[in-house]
Amino acid sequence: MSSSSVMPPPASPREHVERIRRERYYIGRGEQKNPLAEDMHQAINYLSQELYSKDVHFLMELVQNAEDNEYPSEVAPSLEFLITSKDITGCGASSTLLIFNNERGFSATNIESICRVGKSTKKGNRHQGYIGEKGIGFKSVFLISSQPHIFSNGYQIKFNEKPCAECNIGYIVPQWVESTPSLSDIEALYGCSKVLPTTIIILPLKSEKIDAVKRQLSSMHPEMLLFLTKIRKLSVREDNSDPSNTTVSEISISSEKNYQARKNMHAESYTIHLSAEETGKDEAECGYYMWRQKFPVKPENRVDKRAEIDEWVITLAFPHGERLSRGKQLLRQGRLYCLTVRGTREF
């Protein structure tokens, strides 16, 4: 079997994970050594340097991943952030970030991809509007967590930035989550009366990153939803064993689109109605007139790392009424958002 081939589908998610560990990383194969171990070490070293040399807005990375996901037609695509003081993974973390997403969920191919370096299921699909950059992708979560967990479509796995004892490789070796946390532990945090979304990512936070994560959660602006084509609901909340220690500003944002396409100039115009409910405030609403136009990438502007991108999309939003704000953020007239291949930047 070549290193680039995809393994045949297993009988169960757990068998699939065990097959990856055995066939790719030679775990449980006795004295047999992996002939690609040295190459993997070099790739992992490169990944580590790539990760920690970037000043990444890690929450935006997670939003981008959710925006790129596929969703059942009957759901309103939603992304929920929950930060808790409970150490539900047993890692000793004083704060843990949980991300709930009602996407279709991880497939066997997605699992294969996440267990490799530089392998992405988004490659070849960039022309369809994927904004994730090939490269570190999901692995950027290691910026804030040393042991990310994934629960999705029957898979319950975790990764560790420290080298695995059986193969001496970190970051990309999956390990099955036996009991901590269990789905019932997650349900208790999410709300027993609600149905768990298909995909849950659990990030026990590095102690030095907790304040930064809380700041980013508290500064997530409602108008972000204007420039996402799939996500319609986004929420941030905190579960703290001592309510007096709650520091995250909670918010729930939703949007409704009234779509009116204008095909001239490859442009579309439509209206979006945003509503936001923030802790200690009345629900706020605002309508926005939207203009979205596509521009082809000229041959002279193409670069190798984005060779599959055929067009750029520029989206403009014009508020009709009082704009939504967040916390103590002041409204600035003329605020410009730029949705690039790698994220939303504000100028």
HELIX and SHEET records of a PDB file:
HELIX    1   1 PRO A   13  GLU A   23  1                                  11    
HELIX    2   2 ALA A   37  TYR A   52  1                                  16    
HELIX    3   3 PHE A   58  ASP A   68  1                                  11    
HELIX    4   4 ALA A  108  ILE A  114  1                                   7    
HELIX    5   5 ARG A  126  GLN A  128  5                                   3    
HELIX    6   6 GLY A  137  LEU A  143  5                                   7    
HELIX    7   7 LEU A  183  TYR A  190  1                                   8    
HELIX    8   8 SER A  207  LYS A  209  5                                   3    
HELIX    9   9 ILE A  210  SER A  218  1                                   9    
HELIX   10  10 PRO A  222  PHE A  227  5                                   6    
HELIX   11  11 PRO A  243  ASN A  245  5                                   3    
HELIX   12  12 ASN A  264  HIS A  266  5                                   3    
HELIX   13  13 PRO A  299  ASN A  301  5                                   3    
HELIX   14  14 ASP A  304  ARG A  306  5                                   3    
SHEET    1   A11 GLN A 175  TRP A 176  0                                        
SHEET    2   A11 TYR A 155  LYS A 158 -1                                        
SHEET    3   A11 HIS A 149  SER A 152 -1                                        
SHEET    4   A11 THR A 199  PRO A 204 -1                                        
SHEET    5   A11 THR A  96  ASN A 101 -1                                        
SHEET    6   A11 SER A  78  THR A  84 -1                                        
SHEET    7   A11 LYS A 233  ASP A 239  1                                        
SHEET    8   A11 ILE A 251  GLN A 260 -1                                        
SHEET    9   A11 ALA A 267  GLU A 278 -1                                        
SHEET   10   A11 ALA A 284  PRO A 296 -1                                        
SHEET   11   A11 GLU A 311  HIS A 320 -1                                        
SHEET    1   B 2 TYR A 337  THR A 340  0                                        
SHEET    2   B 2 GLY A 343  GLU A 346 -1                                        
END                                                                             
